[in-house]
């Protein structure tokens, strides 16, 4: 690998945004540009981020990355899976919150094989007998073993890796990239929905989600009703019930109607959930863009040129593709430093 700088103080890189996209970007940049000083700047960290509320099941969908070159999308998927698979089988699996899990996805209409079919384990069509376990009206479905990336553990793990390698965190709200000091050689924009105002991007929109966490240790397989967007995902300490995907809804308030709808849809899939204890509810605004933005740009702000790498807009596939997109972003940062 070519080395463009030989001393830590020579390269300063700001990563704006501390969700899963921002933190994975920072870790990958540290690996690709050794010696660079990374500063993660955000107004929210860890549990305050949208990423923290995600279930994190690896199942990237074409619908969440519309407009992306299929070859690029395949590379994101491949790079992400390679990292998650290796981590799930390594010594840091428990700390990082990454584990293998199996389950079912069903529909009332024929399904095309998903993008990730060649990466996950045991991918196959569900049998008629399996389909009947969840209702009489499903005609097609898939079974597979994939990975679960729980951001409640993954984000702190990433943060520690950044700090241990000399990176720093700065809690700060910025309204323009021009507010950042001119010491930064490259700025990496991972602000998600914040890019709507930060870089005047009208194409980024909210895809609001709402979910419920319950205590149901007897649920050991994930289950998706792909038609109704209902899903049940067993996590380490609870079970995730979703889902809601409301494009254009910017409300962060919990909606009782949505909660009831989510619970009822999930109980139809697994009636035993009616006896589960509700632990908490969550709502968040997924940043969705068509296509997701992963590119470099030079901006003229306040009379100076700022080299920017944008990485945002992956919507509901944000956690799944984060590592693959971060690896791509790190390559763009390296190009900016040539």
N, C-alpha and C positions, 0 to 999 in steps of 0.2 A: 504494500500500500504506500502511495506517495505521501510524504510528510511535508506539509507546507509551512509549518511553524515549529520551532524547536524549544520554545520556552513558554511556560504556562501563562505568563502575563501578556503574551503577544496576542492571544485570541480571547475575546469576550463574546459570549453568545447569550442572548436573552430568550427564554422560552416563556411566552405569555399564555397562561392557562394551566391549571393544575389538575385537570381531569385525567382520565386514563390516556387520552391522546397526547396531552402535554407531557405527562410524566414518562410515558414510554418513549416519546421523542427525545426527551432529555437524556435518558439512559442510553439510547442508541447513538446519539451524537457524541456522548462521552466515549463510547467504544470506537467510533469511526474517526473522531478527531481528538486523539490523545493529547492531554495537556491543555485543552481548552477550558476556560473558566465558564461554567454554566450557572446562570441565575434564573430560577423559576419564579416568575412574577404572577401573582393572582390575587383576586379579592376573596377567594374561597379555596379552602384546602380540605382534603380528606372527606369527612362526613357531610360537609356542606356542599360538595359537588354533586352534579347530576349523576355522574358515573357511580357514585357510592350506592345509589338505589337500584342499580341494574342487577338483574339475576346473573348475567354473564355467561349464558350457555353458548358455546361455540356452534353457531349455525348461521353464518353470514348469508343474507338473501340478496338476490339480484334487485329486488324491489327497493331496497334501501340505498343502493348505489347506482341508480339509473343514470345512464349517460356515460358511465365509465368504460373505457376500452376493455373488452373482455380479457385480453392478455394481461393488462395491468391488474385487473381485478383478480385474476388467477394467481398472479405473483404475490399480491397482498395476502391472499388466502393461504398460499403455500408457505410463505415466510412466517405468518402468524401461527399456523398449525405446527410447524417444525419447532418453534420456540415453546409453545404450550405443551406439546407432547413431551419434549425433553424435560421441561420443568416439572410436569406431573410425575415423571418417573425419577426425579432427582431428590437430593437431600433437602431442598428448600420448598418442596411441594406444600407442606403444612403451613409454613410461614407465609408463603406467597398466596395461599388460598386457591390453589389450582389442583383439581382432582378429576379423575375419570368418572363418567356417569353414563347410564344407558336409558333409553326410552323410546317413546312412540310419537309419531306425527300422523294425523289422519285427516281425510277430506271426503266430502260427498261427491267429488268429481275426480277424474283422472289427474294425476300429478306428474310433472316433469321432474326428473332427478335433480336435486339441488347442486349448487356449485361445489359444495364441500364433500360430495359423495366419495371422491377418490382419496380423501385424507383420513376421514374418521374410520373407526373400526366397525366390523360386522354390519356394514350397510346392506340392507336387503328390503324387499317388499314385505309388508305384514301379511300374514295368512288371514283367511276368512275367519278362522276361529279367534285370532287375536283381535280383529276388528270388532267382533261381536262383544268383546269384553267391555267396550266403551259405548255401545249403542248399536241399534239395528240399521242405521241409515248411512254408515260410512262404507264407501266402496273401494277406497284405496288408502294406503298409508306406508310409512317407512319405519323401520327399526334401525337404530345405530348406537354405537358407543362413541361419545365425544368427550370434550373437556368442559368443565365448569370453572369459570374464572370469577371468584368472589371478590369484588372490588373493596369490600370491607377490610380485607387482608392484603389484597394486591396493591392498592394505592400506598399504604404505609411501607410495604416492602420495597416498592419502587423508590419512594422518597428516601429511604435509608440508603439505598444503593447510590443515589445521586449525591447525598451528603457525604457518604463514606469516600467518594471519589473526588471530594473537594468542591462539589457544587453547593449552592446556597439557595435559600428560599426567601422571598420578599413579599409580604402581604401588602398589597397596594392596588388601588383602583385607578385605572388609566382610561381616558376617553379618546386618546389619539396616540398612535405609535410615535408621533413626534414628541411626546412628553418624555420619552426614554432618553437617557444620556447618550451622547454621541460616542461613548466608549465602546458600544456594542458593534462588532463587525457584522453580525447577522442577527436578525430578530425572527424568531419562529412563532408564528401566530396560530395558536391552538385554542382560541377563545370560543369556538363553537357558535352558539347563538349570539354571543357578544359581538361577533364579526359584522352583524347587521349594522351596528352603529360605529364600531371601531374602525372598520375599513370600508364602510358604506356599501355593503354587499346586500342587495335586495333579494338575492336568490336563496338566502338561508332563512329557513322557517322553523317554527316549533312543531314538533310532533309529540304532543303531550301524552304522558303515560301516567297510569295510576295502578298501584298494586297493593296487595295485602300480604303480610307475613303471619303464618300460623304455626302452632306447635302440632305437628302430625308426624311423629317419627316412624309410623308404619308405612308412609309413602316413600318408596325407594326408587321409583322410576319417574322420569319426566314424561309428561303427556301434553300434547298439543292438539287442539282442534284448530286446524289451519283456516277454516272458513270463518269461524267466529272470533279468531284471535284470542281464544281462551288457552291458557297454559298453566301447568303445575310443574314446578321445578324444585325437587328436594335439595336443599343447601346443607351446609355443615350443621347449623344449629336451629334451623327452621325450614319451613316450606314456603316458597314464593308462589303467590297466586296472581296471575295477570289475565287479561291484559286490556289495556286501552291504548289506542293510537289515534289521537285527534289532531290532524294536521291543521295548523292555523290557530289552535287554541293556546293562549299564552297565560292562562290562569294557573297559579301555583297553589291554589286552595283545594283542599280535599273536597270532593263532590260525593255526597251520600248516594245519589243515584248511580254514579259510576261504581262505587264500592259494592252496592247491592248487585249490580249487573255482573261484576267480576266474580263475586262470591257464588252467585247462582249458576253462572256458566261453568265454573270449576266443579261445583257440586254435582252437576249433571255428568261430568266426566268421572268423578270419584265421589259418590254419595257419602262415603265415610267422613268427608271433610266437614260435614254439618256438626260433628261432635268436637272438632278441633278448636282449640283456644286461639283467639285472635291476639297476636302480640303487638303489632303496630301496622299502620298504613303509611303509604308514601305516594307523593306525586312529584313529577319532574318534567322538564321540557327538553326532549331530545333535539339536538341540532341536526336538521335534515336539509340537504341541498342536492340539486340535480344538475350536474354530477357533484359528488364530494370534491372539495377543492384541495388539491395537493400539487402545488406548483411554486416556482420562485418568481419574484417580482422585484423591481427596483422602484421605490416610491420617492417622490420629491416632496418633503414635508419641511416647512419652516426654512426653506432655502438649503436644505442638505439632502443628500441621497441616502436612503436607508435600504439595505438589502434585506428582503423579507422572504421567508419560506412559509407558505400557508399550508395548514393541515387541519381541516375541519369539515363537518357536514356528513359524517358517515351514518347518522341516524341510529336506528335500532341495531345496526351492525357495528357500532363504535367499539364496544369491548372486544368483540370477535376479531375485528380487523386491526385493532390498535397497534399491535406489534408489527404487522406487515406494513402498515402505513408509516409507522415511525421509522422503520428501516429505510423506506423510500425517502422520507423527509431528511434523514441524516445524510443520505447520498446527495440530495440537493444542497444541503448546507455545505458539504465538502466542495461541491462545484462552485458555490458562491465564494469560497475562500481561495480558489486557485489564483 
